[in-house]
Amino acid sequence: MSGHGQPIAMRSRPRGPLSGTANVPGDKSISHRALILGAMAVGETKITGLLEGEDVLDTAKAMRAFGAEVYRHEDGSWSVHGVGTGGFAEPSQVIDCGNSGTGVRLIMGAMATCPIAVTFTGDASLVKRPMARVTDPLALFGTQAVGRAGGRLPMTIVGAAEPIPVTYTVPVPSAQVKSAVLLAGLNAPGKTVVIEREATRDHTERMLTGFGADLTVEETEEGRVITLTGQPELKPQTIVVPRDPSSAAFPVCAALIVPGSDVLVPGIGLNPTRAGLFYTLQEMGADLTFENMREEGGEPVADLHARYSPDMKGIDVPADRAASMIDEYPVLSVVASFATGATRFLGVAELRVKESDRIQAMVDGLIACGVAVDAGDDWMTVNGDGPGSVKGGATCVSHLDHRIAMSFLVLGMAAREGVGVDDGSPIATSFPIFEPLMQKLGGDIARETLGAVPA
């Protein structure tokens, strides 16, 4: 599948229980950061388990354009020979980040305090997404940004020649914004301080510490205060990327709603800032267990065992959990459709500015499939009628959003009439083996010629 090529219509249908082992790819968030920090270190960083989806491959290309040497070895491992903090060269070409909001925002932060000019662009989805949430705090360092109306790509960033350290309070929970500011702070003198009122995924802080940065984290009345001392010499690392919990969500959730299913998903990263979905599912009554708990590469890891769960109940998912599962709400809304009662998602305004307006995309598709749904600016309610209750039959619009496409394909595995998506090609950006993996478990997913009108 190609997220940059022709649309690929797909449809999934119920066919019986899912069973077996689902070896999902490496964590996308950690993969991006490993490449970027490897490029900012001095020496060779070795990476195993890197996600080789299009989003991460676009970040690898970008690091090469900035002067780092990035290689993939025959055994699947990667090496990054970095250029040092502040050592990025000015690229000769536009940096195309494809579909990746994480990639473009983190790269903007990494180059923002280098005296270079860089033009960024992306695919039809990425150029619609707002960049001001990152460029506004980067301007405090002395960085300049010129883009389309609304702060959108294509955009040229002129790095600060004489950057100054900043103190910045993140206005909404966003690991991308926090990380961009911290990466920019690496090449600024003195101490850069980021304050987040609500904790978001902390992969950047963990990895910066691993690379030798002087970074402290303090819990205060203001919130979580992260202090970074600028201009360190980052030391190359050997990084083992755990498997992606956001990708694991799809085989896990499919197993919970397809009768008779029993699926093991090994080696999943359970960083507490990323594991909100799995605890939410357990609260709903899912038969989901964590086995072989351990630590790999500084991250907590476990094997997830998911079994069909016909007795799940609707719950209220609190707003303070949103940051730890923001990418998983689309597939959670699918599970909620097969639970009994109302499941309410609160504090999820961030979903409206992801690869698509994920709230509206799921509302439209679920209603077309016969599910009762309601939503507002920052909330969504799914009224489930229990196992076997979802009619399906619709062809839903993916809006160039990989998680929307995969969520509706999971829905189709348990809906009575199956479910289609107008374009499954964006799945390749984060989970390039989704289709064969789900088929190997017993799922019926097929590519087809569109005949129905998308919902």
C-alpha positions in Angstrom: 0.0 0.0 0.0 1.2 3.5 -0.7 0.0 6.5 1.1 1.2 8.7 -1.8 -0.3 6.7 -4.7 -3.7 5.8 -6.1 -6.6 5.2 -3.7 -7.1 1.6 -2.6 -10.7 0.7 -1.9 -10.9 -2.1 0.8 -13.6 -4.0 2.5 -13.7 -6.3 5.5 -16.3 -8.9 6.4 -17.0 -11.3 9.3 -15.5 -14.7 8.8 -15.1 -16.4 12.1 -12.7 -16.0 15.1 -9.3 -14.4 15.0 -6.5 -16.4 16.5 -2.7 -16.5 16.6 0.1 -14.1 17.3 0.2 -10.5 15.9 3.7 -9.2 15.6 3.0 -5.5 15.0 5.7 -3.1 13.8 7.9 -0.8 15.9 6.7 2.2 17.7 6.2 5.2 15.3 6.8 7.9 17.9 10.0 6.3 19.2 11.2 5.6 15.6 10.9 9.3 14.6 12.8 10.4 17.7 15.5 7.8 17.3 16.3 9.0 13.8 16.2 12.7 14.7 18.3 12.5 17.9 20.7 10.1 16.1 21.2 12.8 13.5 21.9 15.4 16.2 24.4 13.2 18.1 28.1 12.8 17.3 29.0 9.3 16.1 27.0 6.2 15.1 23.5 5.5 16.6 22.3 1.9 16.0 18.6 1.2 15.8 16.8 -2.1 15.8 13.0 -2.6 15.4 12.6 0.7 13.5 9.1 1.1 12.0 9.6 1.1 8.3 6.3 2.8 7.4 6.2 5.7 5.1 6.0 8.4 7.9 9.3 7.2 9.4 11.0 6.6 6.0 10.2 10.3 5.2 11.9 11.3 8.4 14.9 9.2 7.5 15.1 11.0 4.1 14.9 14.3 5.8 17.8 13.5 8.1 19.9 12.6 5.1 19.0 15.9 3.5 20.3 17.7 6.7 23.7 15.9 6.2 23.4 12.9 8.5 24.3 9.5 7.1 21.4 7.1 7.5 21.7 3.5 6.4 19.5 0.4 6.5 21.4 -2.9 6.9 20.5 -6.2 5.4 19.4 -7.6 8.8 16.8 -4.8 9.1 18.8 -2.7 11.6 19.6 0.9 10.9 22.6 3.2 11.5 22.6 7.0 11.8 25.9 8.9 11.7 25.0 12.2 13.2 26.3 15.7 12.6 26.1 17.0 16.2 23.8 19.6 17.9 23.4 22.6 15.6 25.2 20.8 12.8 22.3 20.5 10.3 23.2 21.6 6.8 20.8 23.5 4.7 18.9 21.0 2.4 19.0 21.6 -1.3 15.5 20.4 -1.8 12.1 20.8 -0.2 11.5 18.5 2.8 8.4 16.3 2.0 7.1 14.8 5.2 4.3 12.9 3.5 1.4 12.3 5.9 3.4 12.7 9.1 2.4 15.5 11.5 4.8 14.1 14.1 7.7 14.1 11.6 7.2 17.6 10.3 6.7 19.2 13.7 9.6 17.4 15.4 11.9 18.2 12.4 10.9 21.9 12.5 11.9 21.9 16.2 15.2 20.2 15.5 16.3 22.7 12.8 14.7 25.8 14.3 17.9 26.9 16.1 20.2 26.2 13.2 21.1 29.1 10.9 19.5 27.5 7.8 16.3 28.0 5.8 14.1 24.9 5.1 10.9 24.6 3.1 8.5 21.8 4.3 5.5 20.3 2.5 3.4 17.1 2.7 0.6 15.2 1.2 -3.0 16.4 0.7 -3.8 15.6 4.4 -0.7 17.2 6.0 -1.0 20.5 4.1 -4.4 21.0 5.7 -3.1 20.6 9.3 -2.2 23.6 11.4 1.5 24.3 12.1 1.1 27.5 14.2 0.9 25.5 17.4 4.6 24.7 16.7 5.9 27.7 14.8 4.5 30.2 17.5 6.7 28.8 20.3 9.6 28.3 17.9 9.4 32.1 17.1 10.3 32.7 20.8 13.8 31.3 20.0 14.1 33.8 17.1 12.9 31.5 14.4 10.9 32.8 11.4 8.1 31.0 9.5 6.3 31.9 6.3 3.5 29.6 5.1 0.0 29.5 3.7 -3.0 31.1 5.3 -3.8 29.6 8.7 -0.2 28.6 9.3 -0.3 25.7 6.9 2.2 23.9 4.6 4.0 24.5 2.3 6.0 26.5 4.8 9.6 27.9 5.0 11.3 28.0 8.3 14.3 30.3 8.8 16.3 29.0 11.8 17.5 31.4 14.5 21.2 32.4 13.9 21.5 33.5 17.5 18.8 31.5 19.4 17.8 32.4 22.9 16.4 29.9 25.5 12.7 30.1 26.2 10.2 29.2 28.9 7.0 28.0 27.4 3.7 26.7 28.8 2.1 24.3 26.3 -1.5 25.6 26.0 -3.1 22.2 25.1 -1.8 18.7 25.7 0.5 18.0 22.8 3.7 15.8 22.8 4.5 17.2 19.3 4.6 20.8 20.5 6.5 19.9 23.7 9.0 17.9 21.8 9.6 20.5 19.1 10.4 23.1 21.8 12.8 20.7 23.6 14.6 19.8 20.3 14.9 23.5 19.5 16.3 24.1 23.0 19.2 21.7 22.3 21.0 24.3 20.3 20.1 27.3 22.4 22.4 28.5 25.2 21.2 28.3 28.8 18.1 26.5 30.0 14.9 26.0 28.0 11.8 25.2 30.1 8.6 23.5 29.0 5.6 23.4 31.3 2.7 21.1 30.5 -0.4 21.2 32.7 -1.3 17.6 31.6 1.4 15.0 31.0 1.7 13.8 27.4 3.8 10.9 26.0 7.4 11.3 27.4 9.4 9.5 24.7 11.4 12.7 24.0 12.4 13.2 27.6 13.4 9.6 28.0 15.4 9.5 24.8 17.1 12.9 25.4 18.3 11.6 28.7 19.6 8.5 27.1 21.6 10.5 24.6 23.2 12.4 27.4 21.3 15.6 27.5 21.0 17.5 30.9 17.3 17.3 31.5 15.2 17.4 34.6 11.5 16.8 35.2 9.6 18.2 38.2 6.0 17.9 39.2 4.8 21.3 40.5 1.5 23.1 41.2 1.9 24.7 37.7 2.2 21.2 36.2 5.0 19.1 34.8 8.1 21.3 34.4 10.8 20.1 32.0 14.2 21.9 32.1 16.8 21.3 29.4 20.3 22.7 29.4 21.2 23.6 25.9 24.2 22.9 23.7 25.2 19.5 24.9 27.2 17.0 22.9 24.7 14.2 22.4 26.3 10.7 22.6 25.3 8.0 20.1 23.1 5.2 21.4 22.0 1.7 20.7 18.2 1.8 20.6 15.7 -1.1 20.6 12.4 0.2 19.4 9.4 -1.5 21.2 6.4 -2.5 19.2 3.8 0.3 18.7 0.8 0.3 21.2 -1.1 2.4 18.7 -0.7 -0.3 16.1 -1.4 -3.1 18.6 -4.8 -1.4 19.3 -6.2 -2.8 16.0 -5.6 -6.5 16.4 -6.4 -6.2 20.2 -9.7 -4.4 19.5 -10.7 -6.8 16.7 -10.2 -9.8 19.0 -12.4 -8.2 21.6 -15.4 -7.9 19.2 -15.1 -10.9 16.9 -16.8 -13.9 18.5 -14.5 -16.7 19.6 -11.2 -14.7 19.1 -8.0 -15.3 21.0 -5.0 -13.2 20.0 -1.5 -12.6 21.5 0.2 -9.3 20.7 3.8 -9.6 22.0 6.4 -7.0 23.0 4.1 -3.9 23.2 5.4 -0.7 24.7 3.4 0.2 27.7 4.8 3.6 28.5 2.2 5.0 31.0 1.8 8.1 28.8 0.6 5.8 25.9 -1.3 2.9 27.5 -4.7 4.6 28.3 -6.6 2.6 25.7 -5.7 -0.8 27.3 -6.8 0.3 30.8 -10.0 1.8 29.4 -10.8 -1.5 27.7 -10.2 -3.3 30.9 -12.6 -0.9 32.7 -15.2 -1.7 30.1 -14.9 -5.4 30.9 -12.6 -6.5 28.2 -10.8 -9.9 28.6 -7.4 -8.2 28.1 -4.3 -9.2 30.1 -0.7 -8.0 30.3 1.8 -10.9 30.4 5.6 -11.1 30.7 6.0 -7.5 32.0 9.6 -6.3 31.4 11.7 -3.3 30.4 13.4 -2.9 27.0 15.3 0.2 25.9 14.2 2.2 28.9 10.5 1.5 28.1 8.1 -0.8 29.9 7.0 -3.7 27.7 4.5 -6.5 27.9 2.7 -9.2 25.8 -1.0 -8.4 25.4 -3.5 -11.3 25.4 -6.9 -10.3 24.0 -10.0 -12.6 23.9 -13.5 -12.1 22.7 -15.4 -10.1 25.3 -19.2 -10.1 24.8 -20.0 -8.5 28.2 -18.3 -5.1 27.8 -20.2 -2.1 29.1 -20.1 1.5 28.2 -18.2 3.9 30.5 -17.2 7.5 30.7 -13.6 8.0 29.6 -12.2 11.0 31.6 -10.7 14.0 29.9 -7.5 13.6 31.8 -6.9 10.3 30.0 -7.1 11.7 26.5 -3.4 12.5 26.1 -2.4 8.9 26.8 -4.7 7.5 24.1 -5.4 10.3 21.7 -4.6 8.2 18.6 -6.8 5.3 19.8 -10.2 6.9 20.1 -11.3 6.0 16.6 -10.8 2.2 17.2 -12.2 2.6 20.7 -15.4 4.0 19.2 -15.6 0.8 17.2 -15.3 -1.3 20.4 -17.9 0.9 22.1 -20.4 0.1 19.3 -20.4 -3.5 20.4 -20.5 -2.7 24.2 -23.8 -2.3 26.0 -24.7 1.3 26.9 -23.2 4.7 26.3 -19.4 5.2 26.1 -18.5 8.9 26.4 -15.2 10.4 25.3 -14.5 13.7 27.1 -11.8 16.3 26.4 -11.0 15.1 22.9 -10.9 18.4 20.9 -7.4 17.4 19.8 -9.0 14.7 17.6 -10.4 17.5 15.3 -6.9 18.6 14.2 -5.2 15.2 13.6 -4.7 13.7 10.1 -8.5 14.4 9.7 -11.3 15.6 11.9 -11.4 12.2 13.6 -14.5 12.9 15.6 -16.5 13.9 12.5 -15.1 11.0 10.4 -16.0 8.4 13.0 -19.5 9.9 13.6 -20.3 9.9 9.9 -19.1 6.4 9.3 -20.6 4.8 12.5 -24.0 6.4 11.8 -23.8 5.1 8.2 -23.2 1.6 9.7 -26.2 1.8 12.0 -24.6 3.0 15.3 -26.2 5.7 17.4 -23.6 8.4 17.9 -23.5 12.0 19.1 -20.7 14.5 19.4 -19.7 18.1 20.2 -16.6 20.2 19.9 -14.6 18.2 22.5 -16.7 15.1 23.2 -18.3 12.1 21.6 -20.8 9.5 22.7 -21.3 6.1 21.2 -24.4 4.2 22.2 -23.7 0.5 21.9 -26.3 -2.3 21.8 -24.0 -5.2 22.5 -22.6 -8.0 20.4 -24.0 -8.5 16.9 -25.8 -5.2 17.0 -24.0 -3.4 14.2 -25.4 -3.7 10.8 -22.5 -2.2 8.8 -22.8 -2.3 5.0 -21.5 1.2 4.4 -18.4 2.3 2.5 -16.8 4.9 4.8 -14.5 7.8 3.9 -11.0 7.5 5.3 -10.1 11.2 4.7 -6.5 10.2 4.0 -6.3 9.1 7.7 -4.6 5.7 8.4 -6.3 5.3 11.8 -9.8 6.0 10.4 -9.3 3.5 7.6 -8.0 0.7 10.0 -10.8 1.4 12.5 -13.6 0.9 10.0 -11.9 -2.3 8.6 -11.9 -3.6 12.2 -15.6 -2.7 12.5 -16.3 -4.7 9.3 -14.9 -7.9 10.9 -17.7 -7.9 13.4 -20.5 -6.0 11.6 -23.2 -8.2 10.0 -22.8 -6.8 6.5 -19.1 -5.9 6.6 -17.7 -2.4 6.1 -15.7 -0.8 3.3 -13.3 2.2 3.1 -12.9 4.4 0.1 -9.1 4.5 0.5 -6.9 2.2 2.6 -3.6 3.5 1.1 -2.7 5.8 4.0 -2.4 2.7 6.2 1.1 2.3 4.8 2.2 5.4 6.7 2.2 3.7 10.1 1.2 0.0 9.8 2.5 -1.3 6.4 1.8 -5.0 7.3 -1.7 -4.4 8.7 -3.5 -6.2 5.8 -1.4 -9.4 5.8 -1.2 -9.5 9.6 -5.0 -9.3 10.0 -5.5 -11.9 7.2 -3.1 -14.2 8.9 -5.1 -14.0 12.1 -8.2 -15.0 10.1 -9.6 -11.7 9.1 -11.4 -11.2 5.8 -9.9 -8.0 4.3 -9.9 -7.6 0.5 -9.1 -4.9 -2.0 -12.0 -4.1 -4.3 -13.4 -1.8 -7.0 -15.7 0.8 -5.4 -19.3 0.4 -6.2 -21.0 2.0 -3.2 -21.2 5.7 -2.5 -18.9 6.5 0.5 -20.6 7.5 3.7 
